[in-house]
């Protein structure tokens, strides 16, 4: 099955393309289209058509070139909103609850000690996921034999299973996969801290955004967004806008947007951001990467003379006035220091993920001795689920 958050590349011949493309072109999931055909005229009204070739090998070559860096496709920024505004009398509890849940979940996972069993489970999952894909299985073998915390950003920026499965987990909010990936997320965080930008900077990120999403953001000026993935940006505005394509093309149901982000390392302590160009698989991209869960304030949205919506945001600290109390409450919920599976279960139970909470409670029990004082707490929490 395909969720609305997934992105698909369609490859088709000309005859079938003329039938199917008018029906699916507007779908958000369709990222780009390639056609094996001689006839180009009928495609002028479909800007998602990126290439038309008679020779199949030329078509494959263009697809490989266009998508050699998957993070530069029309991949959206996944956000949660924290708002102090009530819409038409509606409570903001649901919106802010989701925002808070992701922040507290991330905080809990990054303080939860990893172990070899979790890594082995992740590798086994990836091997099963890519069964029959020899290229990715080779990557997996290389990963097992050569991975170190120092080269985590090279692995993250490389086109391989690592980036694909991690980002899919974040995009789909697959909590168990994020749990299995936590040690690598910590490695990324440490590398970003080690190479933290030392001065205030402005960076850019482009994407296509649905009209509904854009209108929602327009009505949320002055509010806060939490980015539920690692945010890839560029120092160079020209690089970011290049990925939006021809300015004359109009995308049905979508608008071109350019995030303009100001970030000051003196303001933000807990969520690092760094120029990773020299650590990346794409050293010429001038890339700045923001930590998973970074919080931004939405300052303004304007339409420029190129018909691109400029969304201006700035990186916020945990002590930002409107956020301070909710973040303090979250930290009090899980305490300080190292967390454990019992605490993770409690966080999930509090957000209504009862089956998943039960799974981690039982996993916690498997690792406890018969006289461990934590046993009583786990059984009490399990009783609250039953």
ZINOR-V746696 format. One record per residue. N is the residue number from 1. RES is the residue in one letter. SS is DSSP state (H for helix, E for strand, L for the rest). PSI is psi in whole degrees, 0 to 359 (NA if undefined). Layout:
n->N res->RES ss->SS psi->PSI
n->N res->RES ss->SS psi->PSI
This chain:
n->1 res->X ss->L psi->156
n->2 res->X ss->L psi->129
n->3 res->X ss->L psi->168
n->4 res->X ss->L psi->347
n->5 res->X ss->L psi->348
n->6 res->X ss->L psi->160
n->7 res->X ss->L psi->135
n->8 res->X ss->E psi->143
n->9 res->X ss->E psi->123
n->10 res->X ss->E psi->127
n->11 res->X ss->E psi->126
n->12 res->X ss->E psi->168
n->13 res->X ss->E psi->172
n->14 res->X ss->H psi->318
n->15 res->X ss->H psi->310
n->16 res->X ss->H psi->325
n->17 res->X ss->H psi->320
n->18 res->X ss->H psi->334
n->19 res->X ss->H psi->316
n->20 res->X ss->H psi->326
n->21 res->X ss->H psi->317
n->22 res->X ss->H psi->336
n->23 res->X ss->H psi->333
n->24 res->X ss->H psi->355
n->25 res->X ss->L psi->325
n->26 res->X ss->L psi->350
n->27 res->X ss->L psi->136
n->28 res->X ss->L psi->326
n->29 res->X ss->L psi->333
n->30 res->X ss->E psi->110
n->31 res->X ss->E psi->313
n->32 res->X ss->E psi->159
n->33 res->X ss->E psi->137
n->34 res->X ss->E psi->139
n->35 res->X ss->E psi->132
n->36 res->X ss->E psi->93
n->37 res->X ss->L psi->165
n->38 res->X ss->L psi->330
n->39 res->X ss->L psi->118
n->40 res->X ss->L psi->339
n->41 res->X ss->H psi->317
n->42 res->X ss->H psi->349
n->43 res->X ss->H psi->357
n->44 res->X ss->H psi->332
n->45 res->X ss->H psi->5
n->46 res->X ss->L psi->88
n->47 res->X ss->L psi->345
n->48 res->X ss->L psi->349
n->49 res->X ss->E psi->111
n->50 res->X ss->E psi->336
n->51 res->X ss->E psi->142
n->52 res->X ss->E psi->120
n->53 res->X ss->E psi->144
n->54 res->X ss->L psi->318
n->55 res->X ss->L psi->128
n->56 res->X ss->H psi->323
n->57 res->X ss->H psi->328
n->58 res->X ss->H psi->323
n->59 res->X ss->H psi->314
n->60 res->X ss->H psi->320
n->61 res->X ss->H psi->318
n->62 res->X ss->H psi->319
n->63 res->X ss->H psi->315
n->64 res->X ss->H psi->318
n->65 res->X ss->H psi->316
n->66 res->X ss->H psi->327
n->67 res->X ss->L psi->26
n->68 res->X ss->L psi->334
n->69 res->X ss->L psi->97
n->70 res->X ss->H psi->338
n->71 res->X ss->H psi->349
n->72 res->X ss->H psi->6
n->73 res->X ss->L psi->181
n->74 res->X ss->L psi->61
n->75 res->X ss->L psi->121
n->76 res->X ss->L psi->160
n->77 res->X ss->L psi->121
n->78 res->X ss->L psi->122
n->79 res->X ss->E psi->157
n->80 res->X ss->E psi->145
n->81 res->X ss->E psi->136
n->82 res->X ss->E psi->122
n->83 res->X ss->L psi->147
n->84 res->X ss->L psi->4
n->85 res->X ss->L psi->131
n->86 res->X ss->L psi->124
n->87 res->X ss->H psi->111
n->88 res->X ss->H psi->41
n->89 res->X ss->H psi->357
n->90 res->X ss->L psi->147
n->91 res->X ss->L psi->145
n->92 res->X ss->L psi->6
n->93 res->X ss->H psi->315
n->94 res->X ss->H psi->315
n->95 res->X ss->H psi->309
n->96 res->X ss->H psi->332
n->97 res->X ss->H psi->318
n->98 res->X ss->H psi->320
n->99 res->X ss->H psi->311
n->100 res->X ss->H psi->320
n->101 res->X ss->H psi->314
n->102 res->X ss->H psi->320
n->103 res->X ss->H psi->316
n->104 res->X ss->H psi->324
n->105 res->X ss->H psi->314
n->106 res->X ss->H psi->316
n->107 res->X ss->H psi->318
n->108 res->X ss->H psi->313
n->109 res->X ss->H psi->323
n->110 res->X ss->L psi->352
n->111 res->X ss->L psi->14
n->112 res->X ss->E psi->119
n->113 res->X ss->L psi->137
n->114 res->X ss->L psi->166
n->115 res->X ss->L psi->169
n->116 res->X ss->H psi->327
n->117 res->X ss->H psi->320
n->118 res->X ss->H psi->317
n->119 res->X ss->H psi->318
n->120 res->X ss->H psi->322
n->121 res->X ss->H psi->320
n->122 res->X ss->H psi->314
n->123 res->X ss->H psi->318
n->124 res->X ss->H psi->319
n->125 res->X ss->H psi->314
n->126 res->X ss->H psi->322
n->127 res->X ss->H psi->320
n->128 res->X ss->H psi->320
n->129 res->X ss->H psi->324
n->130 res->X ss->L psi->25
n->131 res->X ss->L psi->128
n->132 res->X ss->L psi->349
n->133 res->X ss->L psi->91
n->134 res->X ss->H psi->326
n->135 res->X ss->H psi->313
n->136 res->X ss->H psi->326
n->137 res->X ss->H psi->325
n->138 res->X ss->H psi->319
n->139 res->X ss->H psi->318
n->140 res->X ss->H psi->316
n->141 res->X ss->H psi->317
n->142 res->X ss->H psi->319
n->143 res->X ss->H psi->314
n->144 res->X ss->H psi->327
n->145 res->X ss->H psi->337
n->146 res->X ss->H psi->357
n->147 res->X ss->L psi->140
n->148 res->X ss->L psi->161
n->149 res->X ss->H psi->334
n->150 res->X ss->H psi->334
n->151 res->X ss->H psi->21
n->152 res->X ss->H psi->323
n->153 res->X ss->H psi->330
n->154 res->X ss->H psi->317
n->155 res->X ss->H psi->321
n->156 res->X ss->H psi->324
n->157 res->X ss->H psi->351
n->158 res->X ss->L psi->147
n->159 res->X ss->L psi->96
n->160 res->X ss->L psi->181
n->161 res->X ss->H psi->327
n->162 res->X ss->H psi->306
n->163 res->X ss->H psi->316
n->164 res->X ss->H psi->312
n->165 res->X ss->H psi->323
n->166 res->X ss->H psi->312
n->167 res->X ss->H psi->326
n->168 res->X ss->H psi->320
n->169 res->X ss->H psi->317
n->170 res->X ss->H psi->319
n->171 res->X ss->H psi->319
n->172 res->X ss->L psi->3
n->173 res->X ss->L psi->46
n->174 res->X ss->L psi->94
n->175 res->X ss->H psi->320
n->176 res->X ss->H psi->322
n->177 res->X ss->H psi->322
n->178 res->X ss->H psi->321
n->179 res->X ss->H psi->314
n->180 res->X ss->H psi->331
n->181 res->X ss->L psi->359
n->182 res->X ss->H psi->323
n->183 res->X ss->H psi->327
n->184 res->X ss->H psi->327
n->185 res->X ss->H psi->320
n->186 res->X ss->H psi->319
n->187 res->X ss->H psi->319
n->188 res->X ss->H psi->316
n->189 res->X ss->H psi->316
n->190 res->X ss->H psi->320
n->191 res->X ss->H psi->322
n->192 res->X ss->H psi->322
n->193 res->X ss->H psi->319
n->194 res->X ss->H psi->331
n->195 res->X ss->L psi->26
n->196 res->X ss->E psi->135
n->197 res->X ss->L psi->138
n->198 res->X ss->L psi->353
n->199 res->X ss->L psi->162
n->200 res->X ss->L psi->141
n->201 res->X ss->E psi->161
n->202 res->X ss->E psi->131
n->203 res->X ss->E psi->171
n->204 res->X ss->E psi->151
n->205 res->X ss->E psi->128
n->206 res->X ss->E psi->157
n->207 res->X ss->E psi->168
n->208 res->X ss->E psi->140
n->209 res->X ss->E psi->138
n->210 res->X ss->E psi->153
n->211 res->X ss->H psi->322
n->212 res->X ss->H psi->316
n->213 res->X ss->H psi->317
n->214 res->X ss->H psi->317
n->215 res->X ss->H psi->323
n->216 res->X ss->H psi->316
n->217 res->X ss->H psi->323
n->218 res->X ss->H psi->326
n->219 res->X ss->L psi->5
n->220 res->X ss->L psi->23
n->221 res->X ss->L psi->134
n->222 res->X ss->L psi->352
n->223 res->X ss->L psi->185
n->224 res->X ss->E psi->143
n->225 res->X ss->E psi->140
n->226 res->X ss->E psi->125
n->227 res->X ss->E psi->122
n->228 res->X ss->L psi->27
n->229 res->X ss->L psi->174
n->230 res->X ss->L psi->132
n->231 res->X ss->E psi->114
n->232 res->X ss->E psi->126
n->233 res->X ss->E psi->174
n->234 res->X ss->E psi->144
n->235 res->X ss->L psi->331
n->236 res->X ss->L psi->117
n->237 res->X ss->H psi->324
n->238 res->X ss->H psi->321
n->239 res->X ss->H psi->316
n->240 res->X ss->H psi->315
n->241 res->X ss->H psi->336
n->242 res->X ss->H psi->322
n->243 res->X ss->L psi->353
n->244 res->X ss->L psi->347
n->245 res->X ss->L psi->197
n->246 res->X ss->L psi->126
n->247 res->X ss->L psi->343
n->248 res->X ss->L psi->342
n->249 res->X ss->L psi->137
n->250 res->X ss->L psi->131
n->251 res->X ss->L psi->118
n->252 res->X ss->L psi->121
n->253 res->X ss->L psi->358
n->254 res->X ss->E psi->157
n->255 res->X ss->E psi->149
n->256 res->X ss->E psi->129
n->257 res->X ss->E psi->150
n->258 res->X ss->E psi->114
n->259 res->X ss->E psi->127
n->260 res->X ss->E psi->110
n->261 res->X ss->E psi->126
n->262 res->X ss->E psi->132
n->263 res->X ss->E psi->132
n->264 res->X ss->L psi->116
n->265 res->X ss->L psi->341
n->266 res->X ss->L psi->338
n->267 res->X ss->L psi->321
n->268 res->X ss->L psi->126
n->269 res->X ss->L psi->317
n->270 res->X ss->L psi->338
n->271 res->X ss->L psi->97
n->272 res->X ss->L psi->160
n->273 res->X ss->E psi->146
n->274 res->X ss->E psi->152
n->275 res->X ss->E psi->112
n->276 res->X ss->L psi->15
n->277 res->X ss->H psi->315
n->278 res->X ss->H psi->350
n->279 res->X ss->H psi->356
n->280 res->X ss->L psi->165
n->281 res->X ss->L psi->351
n->282 res->X ss->L psi->83
n->283 res->X ss->L psi->346
n->284 res->X ss->L psi->15
n->285 res->X ss->L psi->352
n->286 res->X ss->L psi->48
n->287 res->X ss->E psi->133
n->288 res->X ss->E psi->126
n->289 res->X ss->E psi->130
n->290 res->X ss->E psi->143
n->291 res->X ss->L psi->144
n->292 res->X ss->L psi->133
n->293 res->X ss->L psi->9
n->294 res->X ss->L psi->145
n->295 res->X ss->E psi->132
n->296 res->X ss->E psi->149
n->297 res->X ss->E psi->132
n->298 res->X ss->E psi->110
n->299 res->X ss->E psi->316
n->300 res->X ss->E psi->159
n->301 res->X ss->E psi->119
n->302 res->X ss->E psi->155
n->303 res->X ss->E psi->124
n->304 res->X ss->L psi->181
n->305 res->X ss->L psi->356
n->306 res->X ss->L psi->12
n->307 res->X ss->L psi->34
n->308 res->X ss->L psi->130
n->309 res->X ss->E psi->121
n->310 res->X ss->E psi->114
n->311 res->X ss->E psi->108
n->312 res->X ss->E psi->125
n->313 res->X ss->E psi->161
n->314 res->X ss->E psi->145
n->315 res->X ss->E psi->136
n->316 res->X ss->L psi->156
n->317 res->X ss->L psi->168
n->318 res->X ss->L psi->343
n->319 res->X ss->L psi->7
n->320 res->X ss->L psi->134
n->321 res->X ss->H psi->308
n->322 res->X ss->H psi->342
n->323 res->X ss->H psi->342
n->324 res->X ss->H psi->312
n->325 res->X ss->H psi->316
n->326 res->X ss->H psi->323
n->327 res->X ss->H psi->325
n->328 res->X ss->H psi->319
n->329 res->X ss->H psi->321
n->330 res->X ss->H psi->316
n->331 res->X ss->H psi->322
n->332 res->X ss->H psi->330
n->333 res->X ss->H psi->323
n->334 res->X ss->H psi->1
n->335 res->X ss->L psi->186
n->336 res->X ss->L psi->169
n->337 res->X ss->L psi->196
n->338 res->X ss->L psi->138
n->339 res->X ss->E psi->179
n->340 res->X ss->L psi->179
n->341 res->X ss->H psi->333
n->342 res->X ss->H psi->317
n->343 res->X ss->H psi->319
n->344 res->X ss->H psi->317
n->345 res->X ss->H psi->321
n->346 res->X ss->H psi->318
n->347 res->X ss->H psi->314
n->348 res->X ss->H psi->321
n->349 res->X ss->H psi->320
n->350 res->X ss->H psi->335
n->351 res->X ss->L psi->7
n->352 res->X ss->L psi->6
n->353 res->X ss->L psi->70
n->354 res->X ss->H psi->317
n->355 res->X ss->H psi->319
n->356 res->X ss->H psi->321
n->357 res->X ss->H psi->316
n->358 res->X ss->H psi->320
n->359 res->X ss->H psi->316
n->360 res->X ss->H psi->329
n->361 res->X ss->H psi->314
n->362 res->X ss->H psi->324
n->363 res->X ss->H psi->324
n->364 res->X ss->H psi->315
n->365 res->X ss->H psi->323
n->366 res->X ss->H psi->335
n->367 res->X ss->L psi->5
n->368 res->X ss->L psi->146
n->369 res->X ss->L psi->167
n->370 res->X ss->L psi->338
n->371 res->X ss->L psi->17
n->372 res->X ss->L psi->130
n->373 res->X ss->L psi->343
n->374 res->X ss->H psi->343
n->375 res->X ss->H psi->314
n->376 res->X ss->H psi->317
n->377 res->X ss->H psi->317
n->378 res->X ss->H psi->315
n->379 res->X ss->H psi->323
n->380 res->X ss->H psi->317
n->381 res->X ss->H psi->322
n->382 res->X ss->H psi->323
n->383 res->X ss->H psi->330
n->384 res->X ss->H psi->338
n->385 res->X ss->H psi->324
n->386 res->X ss->L psi->NA
